[in-house]
Structures are given as C-alpha cells and as structure tokens.
C-alpha cells in the first residue's frame, strides 16, 4: 500500500513538471513550470501595456470618431446582448437543463446598474475593439464561498497588467488613469481574449488595429474633402495669357480682368472678354482624391476582420430580408461570442466540469427552419399525411389512409416500363 502511494506521488510529480499552462491554484505548481519561469524573468514586476502599432487610446478614439467603426462594432455587440438571454445551464451528469442556480441569478442580473442585455453589449464592445475584455467578479467568502454575486465590465483601455514572481506570473491588474493603486487579483477578475502571438502579454489581439491603416486613409481623405467644402470647393485662378514679347501679362489687362471677375456687381453675370485667358485649378477634386474608393476599401476591410458581410453594411438586395440579415449576424458573430463569454465565466467559477452554459439555439425564432421548406421536402418524398402532421407538431390520425404515401398525379416509376419492347421504338 505504501509502495503504491509512493509510485502515484512520483507519477503526479512528473506530470506537474511537464510544460503546461499557468496553474491558478495555491499548490505552487508553477515553480516547476520552466516556460512560465522564463517569461517571468523578463517581465517580473512590470506593468505592461500591449505592444501594438496602434495603442489602446488610439483604438478608443478610432471607435468614438469613426462612424463605420462604431456602426459595425455596435451592430454586432447589440446582437450579442440580445442573444445572451438565450443562455441556458445544463447539468452534464443528467443532461437536463437547470432552472435554479446562483450562476443563473448572476447572469440575469449582473449588477444593480446593468441588465443582461446591456452587460453583454458592453462586454462585446470591449472584445471587438481591443481583442479582450476584463470582468470584475469578486467571489464571496463564508457560507457562500466561491459564489459570484455581481460582475462588472472594466473598460479595456484602463487595464494595466501586473506581472508577479515565478509562482504567480499574473499578479493581477491595476486601473490606469484612475486614483489609487489597488491591485485587483486574479481571484477577482477573469479575461476573455483573442489569442495573442506576443506571449509576454496578457492582452488579446485587436482586430480593429489590423484595419486601422485603411481607416486612417479614409479619415484623411474625408478631412481633405471637408477642407475643400469649407473653402468653397476647388479654387480656380484666371489669368490673362502672357505677352509674347516679354513673357508676362500686361498690368493693365491683369487689372481689368480682376475687376471683371471679383467686383461685387459682376457676381452671377456672363463675362465677355476681349482677350484670351488661362484657368489654373488649385487643389484636387474629390474624384481625383478617390475619396469614395478609399471609404469603400476601409469599410470592406473592417467588415472582413469582423466577419460581417459587406452587403449587410451597404444594405444591398441580398440582405433586404430582415430575417435573413438577423440570421447571418447571429450565426457569424452573436452566438459564438455569447458562447465564448459563457465558457470563460463557467471556467472562472469552477463549474466547467459539472455544467455546460451555452446559447440554446432552439429558442431563437430566426434560426428555425421555414415550415414551408419542411413541407416541400416531405411532398417530394411522397410522405404520408401522418408524417407531415408529426413534422408540424400535430397529432396523428388513426386511419389507414393517413399512413399511406401521398403520391401526386403525374408521378411515374421505373417498373411501369419493364414490359415495353425498346426494339419497337
């Protein structure tokens, strides 16, 4: 018995020495994690912002001042907030949905200020802009030990990650730009993030940053167009043709031309000149600047990184059907993001081994199949009347005719031609 226990301890010790992820427990297993020790040696004690070409404040400003960015991000985020009301908790042991649980109470009422829809929208906005979202969710002590009573979304641009020692590489976060230096520990906050190639960073990868170059070109083009409009459009300078002998315009002709065009009494009148003139354009017309083209390129890049169909942004004929548009945004963005939040929350609460928290798509009307499509398919199969009634949720008819195939007029079967002599044809 003693030998068996000793063998088990050696085996477990060997497993703990392997290269693994960060252990968020109190058994100090990270002291044997060589990978985490190597990272900690580089970043020990530092408060690191994400190293990206576009910093977080710039991403915040880009969201606030760019209507395409705000439109795309908010459209997706609002649908995420709507979908979160379909989150349901399932007991993995019984396979049954759970109606009463403290986690469900937390989801239905995240805090005193936010409803579930607003909380889900705020969580998604941060995730879409920065690639990560930090949620402050302190766990209770005492009788309700381990339970979470409320949670708050922390604006990602305020988060500064604090690195610790070998046994605790992620020491927690501090709020940048606010008074006080209180450290929020890993036991009080969880993060949802997109994978980041920078393994020394605890931040996610911003998809908005990858489209920032296109958006910058669009903004500069629109600023140039606005400047041209403020200045009365593109300016034209009219000059008399230069004298052939001296190469410059005669002063008298220049004075006369200025009076012809700039006098207040000459506004809106047709000008008849006694001599030829030359017209010089100062500035570029909007068409020359390709402002509209750059705008469309930026919107296309933005929609691509967010998996949003460009046709949906421009409202083209393919997505004029409101139900189809809703179905697209639910399947491409809202449901996967809501499920990601649910997985992170469940893992943070330590319930991922016993429960499954996910969106119940059967409750979403826009995802349900059109009943006419089902009936058309059953018609082509020559289904019985009872089969059609069962597919539509109606009770069976206890009559013999209701269980016979419904074959439409005009149907022919191969056996009908077995007796035909093809040589006579």
Secondary structure per residue as TSV (DSSP state, phi and psi in degrees):
chain	resnum	aa	ss	phi	psi
A	1	X	-	360.0	-43.1
A	2	X	H	-64.4	-41.0
A	3	X	H	-64.4	-38.0
A	4	X	H	-63.6	-42.3
A	5	X	H	-65.9	-39.3
A	6	X	H	-65.6	-41.5
A	7	X	H	-62.4	-42.1
A	8	X	H	-63.6	-41.6
A	9	X	H	-64.7	-40.0
A	10	X	H	-64.5	-39.4
A	11	X	H	-65.1	-45.3
A	12	X	H	-64.6	-40.2
A	13	X	H	-62.0	-38.4
A	14	X	H	-66.2	-40.6
A	15	X	H	-63.5	-39.2
A	16	X	H	-69.5	-21.8
A	17	X	H	-81.9	-11.7
A	18	X	S	-70.9	165.3
A	19	X	-	-74.4	113.1
A	20	X	-	-134.3	-180.0
A	21	X	-	-78.6	-176.0
A	22	X	-	-72.6	128.3
A	23	X	-	-90.3	116.8
A	24	X	-	-93.5	56.2
A	25	X	S	-130.6	-174.6
A	26	X	S	-107.3	18.9
A	27	X	S	-92.7	4.1
A	28	X	-	57.5	34.1
A	29	X	G	-71.4	-19.7
A	30	X	G	-68.6	-15.6
A	31	X	G	-64.8	-22.0
A	32	X	G	-101.7	4.4
A	33	X	-	-88.9	99.9
A	34	X	H	-64.9	-34.6
A	35	X	H	-64.4	-48.5
A	36	X	H	-68.2	-32.7
A	37	X	H	-65.2	-38.9
A	38	X	H	-65.9	-39.3
A	39	X	H	-68.2	-41.8
A	40	X	H	-63.9	-32.6
A	41	X	H	-62.7	-25.8
A	42	X	H	-87.4	-39.2
A	43	X	H	-112.8	14.0
A	44	X	T	-56.8	127.6
A	45	X	T	75.9	5.1
A	46	X	-	-95.4	153.5
A	47	X	E	-109.2	106.4
A	48	X	E	-107.4	128.2
A	49	X	-	-82.1	165.7
A	50	X	-	-71.4	139.0
A	51	X	-	-91.8	93.8
A	52	X	-	-133.4	156.3
A	53	X	S	-59.6	-26.5
A	54	X	S	-118.3	117.8
A	55	X	-	-77.7	174.6
A	56	X	H	-69.1	-33.8
A	57	X	H	-66.4	-36.4
A	58	X	H	-67.6	-37.3
A	59	X	H	-64.4	-40.0
A	60	X	H	-62.1	-45.0
A	61	X	H	-65.9	-37.1
A	62	X	H	-64.4	-38.1
A	63	X	H	-67.9	-40.2
A	64	X	H	-75.6	-30.8
A	65	X	H	-105.8	-8.0
A	66	X	-	-106.0	114.7
A	67	X	H	-65.0	-38.2
A	68	X	H	-61.8	-40.9
A	69	X	H	-64.5	-49.6
A	70	X	H	-62.9	-38.8
A	71	X	H	-63.8	-48.3
A	72	X	H	-66.6	-48.1
A	73	X	H	-63.1	-47.7
A	74	X	H	-66.4	-36.3
A	75	X	H	-62.0	-45.9
A	76	X	H	-67.5	-45.5
A	77	X	H	-63.3	-40.3
A	78	X	H	-64.5	-34.8
A	79	X	H	-72.1	-32.5
A	80	X	H	-62.4	-44.0
A	81	X	H	-60.5	-37.3
A	82	X	H	-68.5	-40.7
A	83	X	H	-70.3	-27.5
A	84	X	G	-62.5	-19.8
A	85	X	G	-72.3	-9.2
A	86	X	G	-96.3	8.0
A	87	X	E	-67.8	132.1
A	88	X	E	-134.3	148.4
A	89	X	E	-102.6	127.1
A	90	X	E	-119.2	134.8
A	91	X	E	-77.8	119.6
A	92	X	T	-67.9	-25.3
A	93	X	T	-76.8	-40.5
A	94	X	T	-100.0	-20.6
A	95	X	-	77.2	7.9
A	96	X	-	-99.4	149.8
A	97	X	E	-75.7	142.4
A	98	X	E	-99.5	129.6
A	99	X	S	-92.1	-31.1
A	100	X	-	-126.5	121.7
A	101	X	-	-166.1	148.8
A	102	X	H	-64.0	-26.7
A	103	X	H	-67.8	-37.2
A	104	X	H	-66.5	-38.0
A	105	X	H	-62.9	-38.8
A	106	X	H	-64.9	-42.0
A	107	X	H	-67.5	-41.7
A	108	X	H	-68.0	-28.7
A	109	X	T	-141.3	83.0
A	110	X	S	-59.3	-41.0
A	111	X	S	-161.4	-179.8
A	112	X	S	-66.8	-26.4
A	113	X	S	-95.7	-34.5
A	114	X	-	-105.1	133.8
A	115	X	-	-80.8	172.2
A	116	X	H	-62.3	-40.8
A	117	X	H	-64.3	-44.4
A	118	X	H	-68.2	-37.9
A	119	X	H	-63.7	-46.2
A	120	X	H	-62.9	-37.3
A	121	X	H	-65.7	-44.7
A	122	X	H	-64.2	-41.5
A	123	X	H	-60.4	-43.7
A	124	X	H	-70.2	-36.8
A	125	X	H	-60.7	-47.3
A	126	X	H	-62.0	-43.4
A	127	X	H	-64.5	-40.0
A	128	X	H	-72.1	-34.3
A	129	X	H	-81.3	-49.3
A	130	X	H	-101.6	-15.0
A	131	X	S	86.1	1.6
A	132	X	E	-155.2	156.3
A	133	X	E	-139.6	129.6
A	134	X	E	-104.6	128.3
A	135	X	E	-116.2	122.0
A	136	X	E	-83.6	115.0
A	137	X	-	-141.4	79.1
A	138	X	-	-65.4	140.1
A	139	X	B	-92.2	145.8
A	140	X	-	-75.4	162.2
A	141	X	-	-122.1	172.8
A	142	X	G	76.7	-136.0
A	143	X	G	-61.8	-35.3
A	144	X	G	-99.2	35.9
A	145	X	T	-56.3	130.7
A	146	X	T	89.9	-15.6
A	147	X	-	-81.8	150.4
A	148	X	B	-109.7	124.0
A	149	X	-	-94.7	-27.9
A	150	X	-	-155.4	160.0
A	151	X	-	-148.6	149.0
A	152	X	E	-133.6	140.3
A	153	X	E	-82.0	125.9
A	154	X	E	-93.3	123.0
A	155	X	-	-53.1	124.5
A	156	X	G	-64.1	-26.6
A	157	X	G	-72.7	-10.1
A	158	X	G	-95.1	-2.7
A	159	X	E	-90.0	128.0
A	160	X	E	-119.1	123.1
A	161	X	E	-84.4	132.2
A	162	X	E	-104.8	126.1
A	163	X	E	-94.8	143.5
A	164	X	-	-108.5	-138.6
A	165	X	-	-104.2	-168.8
A	166	X	T	-61.1	-39.3
A	167	X	T	-79.3	-15.7
A	168	X	-	-145.2	75.0
A	169	X	S	-59.2	-36.8
A	170	X	E	-100.8	97.2
A	171	X	E	-77.0	-24.6
A	172	X	E	141.3	-161.7
A	173	X	E	-130.9	156.1
A	174	X	E	-125.3	151.1
A	175	X	E	-87.7	118.1
A	176	X	T	-79.6	135.8
A	177	X	T	85.5	3.5
A	178	X	S	-117.0	154.5
A	179	X	S	-68.7	150.9
A	180	X	-	93.3	153.0
A	181	X	-	-127.0	30.2
A	182	X	-	-68.0	134.2
A	183	X	-	-89.7	126.9
A	184	X	B	-92.3	115.4
A	185	X	-	-79.5	164.0
A	186	X	T	-61.3	-21.6
A	187	X	T	-75.2	-7.0
A	188	X	T	-116.1	-4.6
A	189	X	E	-145.0	144.4
A	190	X	E	-129.3	155.4
A	191	X	E	-122.3	136.2
A	192	X	E	-107.4	131.9
A	193	X	E	-151.8	155.5
A	194	X	-	-88.9	141.6
A	195	X	-	-54.0	135.4
A	196	X	-	-116.7	128.8
A	197	X	S	-66.8	-22.9
A	198	X	-	-78.8	100.6
A	199	X	T	-77.2	-3.5
A	200	X	T	-92.1	-1.0
A	201	X	-	-108.5	143.4
A	202	X	-	-99.0	8.4
A	203	X	S	-93.7	164.0
A	204	X	-	-88.6	-176.4
A	205	X	-	-102.2	124.9
A	206	X	-	-82.2	124.5
A	207	X	H	-74.4	-27.4
A	208	X	H	-66.3	-32.7
A	209	X	H	-62.9	-33.8
A	210	X	H	-70.6	-24.1
A	211	X	T	-98.7	3.9
A	212	X	H	-64.0	-35.3
A	213	X	H	-63.2	-45.6
A	214	X	H	-61.9	-42.5
A	215	X	H	-67.5	-33.9
A	216	X	H	-65.4	-42.1
A	217	X	H	-62.0	-41.7
A	218	X	H	-63.2	-43.6
A	219	X	H	-63.9	-41.0
A	220	X	H	-66.0	-39.9
A	221	X	H	-63.8	-41.3
A	222	X	H	-69.1	-35.2
A	223	X	H	-65.0	-38.8
A	224	X	H	-64.8	-40.6
A	225	X	H	-65.4	-41.7
A	226	X	H	-62.6	-41.2
A	227	X	H	-62.2	-41.0
A	228	X	H	-64.2	-39.3
A	229	X	H	-68.3	-38.3
A	230	X	H	-64.1	-33.8
A	231	X	T	-88.5	14.1
A	232	X	T	83.5	21.8
A	233	X	S	90.8	-163.9
A	234	X	S	-76.2	132.1
A	235	X	E	-85.3	141.0
A	236	X	E	-117.2	136.9
A	237	X	E	-114.1	123.8
A	238	X	E	-106.3	126.4
A	239	X	E	-131.7	147.8
A	240	X	E	-69.8	152.0
A	241	X	-	-64.8	143.9
A	242	X	-	-66.9	150.9
A	243	X	-	-65.2	136.3
A	244	X	T	-66.1	-27.3
A	245	X	T	-84.5	-48.4
A	246	X	T	-98.6	-14.9
A	247	X	S	84.0	2.2
A	248	X	S	-128.1	160.2
A	249	X	-	-72.3	146.1
A	250	X	-	-68.4	137.8
A	251	X	H	-57.7	-38.3
A	252	X	H	-65.6	-39.0
A	253	X	H	-68.5	-38.2
A	254	X	H	-64.7	-41.5
A	255	X	H	-65.4	-40.8
A	256	X	H	-64.7	-39.9
A	257	X	H	-67.3	-38.0
A	258	X	H	-63.6	-40.4
A	259	X	H	-68.2	-35.1
A	260	X	H	-61.7	-40.4
A	261	X	H	-101.2	-29.1
A	262	X	H	-100.2	-8.7
A	263	X	S	-67.7	143.0
A	264	X	G	-63.5	-32.6
A	265	X	G	-74.6	-11.2
A	266	X	G	-97.2	-0.2
A	267	X	T	-67.1	128.8
A	268	X	T	81.0	4.4
A	269	X	-	-103.0	154.2
A	270	X	-	-76.7	133.3
A	271	X	-	-100.2	131.1
A	272	X	-	-115.0	114.9
A	273	X	-	-104.1	146.7
A	274	X	S	-87.9	-6.8
A	275	X	S	-146.8	156.6
A	276	X	-	-70.1	153.9
A	277	X	E	-129.8	165.8
A	278	X	E	-119.6	140.7
A	279	X	E	-114.5	127.0
A	280	X	E	-117.5	127.4
A	281	X	E	-92.4	126.3
A	282	X	E	-104.3	120.8
A	283	X	S	99.0	174.9
A	284	X	-	-116.1	141.1
A	285	X	-	-72.2	155.3
A	286	X	H	-55.2	-34.6
A	287	X	H	-64.5	-40.5
A	288	X	H	-65.0	-33.2
A	289	X	H	-77.0	-10.0
A	290	X	T	54.9	41.9
A	291	X	H	-63.3	-42.7
A	292	X	H	-65.7	-38.4
A	293	X	H	-65.4	-43.1
A	294	X	H	-65.9	-34.6
A	295	X	H	-63.2	-45.0
A	296	X	H	-67.8	-37.9
A	297	X	H	-62.2	-42.7
A	298	X	H	-64.9	-43.2
A	299	X	H	-65.0	-39.5
A	300	X	H	-62.1	-45.0
A	301	X	H	-63.3	-40.6
A	302	X	H	-63.4	-46.6
A	303	X	H	-65.3	-34.8
A	304	X	H	-66.2	-45.6
A	305	X	H	-69.2	-24.3
A	306	X	T	-99.4	8.1
A	307	X	T	56.4	38.7
A	308	X	-	-108.7	124.5
A	309	X	-	-58.3	132.4
A	310	X	H	-62.2	-35.0
A	311	X	H	-60.0	-32.6
A	312	X	H	-68.2	-35.9
A	313	X	H	-67.4	-43.4
A	314	X	H	-87.1	-2.7
A	315	X	T	66.0	37.6
A	316	X	-	-75.7	173.9
A	317	X	G	-59.5	-31.4
A	318	X	G	-61.1	-31.0
A	319	X	G	-115.0	24.6
A	320	X	-	-71.6	-24.1
A	321	X	S	-73.6	115.0
A	322	X	H	-61.8	-36.7
A	323	X	H	-66.4	-42.1
A	324	X	H	-66.1	-38.6
A	325	X	H	-63.9	-42.2
A	326	X	H	-65.8	-40.2
A	327	X	H	-63.0	-40.0
A	328	X	H	-63.6	-48.4
A	329	X	H	-69.0	-32.5
A	330	X	I	-65.8	-48.1
A	331	X	I	-72.5	-37.4
A	332	X	I	-81.5	-33.8
A	333	X	I	-129.3	-57.6
A	334	X	I	-62.0	-50.1
A	335	X	H	-67.0	-47.3
A	336	X	H	-59.1	-38.7
A	337	X	H	-70.9	-39.6
A	338	X	H	-64.3	-38.9
A	339	X	H	-68.1	-34.2
A	340	X	H	-64.8	-44.0
A	341	X	H	-59.8	-43.8
A	342	X	H	-61.8	-42.1
A	343	X	H	-64.0	-43.4
A	344	X	H	-66.2	-41.0
A	345	X	H	-65.3	-44.2
A	346	X	H	-63.4	-40.9
A	347	X	H	-66.8	-40.2
A	348	X	H	-64.3	-36.4
A	349	X	T	-81.8	-3.6
A	350	X	T	73.4	26.8
A	351	X	-	-112.4	4.5
A	352	X	T	-66.9	-21.4
A	353	X	T	-80.3	-20.8
A	354	X	T	-110.2	-25.3
A	355	X	E	-131.4	161.5
A	356	X	E	-125.6	125.4
A	357	X	E	-114.8	116.3
A	358	X	E	-156.0	165.4
A	359	X	E	-74.3	128.7
A	360	X	-	-87.1	96.2
A	361	X	G	-67.7	-17.6
A	362	X	G	-66.7	-19.2
A	363	X	G	-90.4	-6.7
A	364	X	-	-92.0	115.8
A	365	X	G	-63.8	-40.4
A	366	X	G	-68.0	-17.0
A	367	X	G	-92.0	-9.4
A	368	X	S	-73.6	146.3
A	369	X	-	-70.3	142.5
A	370	X	-	-63.7	127.0
A	371	X	H	-56.5	-32.5
A	372	X	H	-66.4	-33.8
A	373	X	H	-64.1	-39.4
A	374	X	H	-65.4	-44.7
A	375	X	H	-65.0	-39.1
A	376	X	H	-63.3	-40.0
A	377	X	H	-66.0	-40.0
A	378	X	H	-68.0	-34.7
A	379	X	H	-62.0	-43.4
A	380	X	H	-67.3	-25.7
A	381	X	T	-85.9	-1.8
A	382	X	T	56.1	44.2
A	383	X	-	-67.5	159.7
A	384	X	B	-76.7	166.5
A	385	X	H	-63.8	-39.8
A	386	X	H	-66.2	-35.9
A	387	X	H	-63.4	-38.7
A	388	X	H	-68.5	-40.5
A	389	X	H	-66.2	-39.8
A	390	X	H	-66.0	-36.4
A	391	X	H	-66.0	-30.0
A	392	X	T	-93.5	1.3
A	393	X	T	87.9	16.0
A	394	X	-	-97.7	161.1
A	395	X	-	-74.0	156.6
A	396	X	-	-71.2	157.8
A	397	X	-	-106.1	119.6
A	398	X	-	-82.2	62.6
A	399	X	S	-134.4	150.0
A	400	X	G	-63.4	-37.9
A	401	X	G	-64.7	-27.2
A	402	X	G	-73.8	-11.8
A	403	X	G	-108.1	11.1
A	404	X	S	-98.8	145.6
A	405	X	B	-58.8	138.0
A	406	X	-	-94.7	96.0
A	407	X	-	-97.8	121.8
A	408	X	-	-73.4	157.6
A	409	X	T	-64.2	139.6
A	410	X	T	100.5	-10.5
A	411	X	-	-72.8	138.2
A	412	X	-	-129.4	147.7
A	413	X	-	-117.7	152.2
A	414	X	G	-60.1	-30.5
A	415	X	G	-66.3	-20.5
A	416	X	G	-67.2	-18.0
A	417	X	G	-108.0	11.2
A	418	X	T	-65.3	-32.3
A	419	X	T	-91.4	2.4
A	420	X	-	-81.6	131.6
A	421	X	-	-84.8	105.7
A	422	X	G	-67.8	-17.6
A	423	X	G	-71.7	-20.2
A	424	X	G	-84.6	-9.9
A	425	X	-	-79.5	360.0
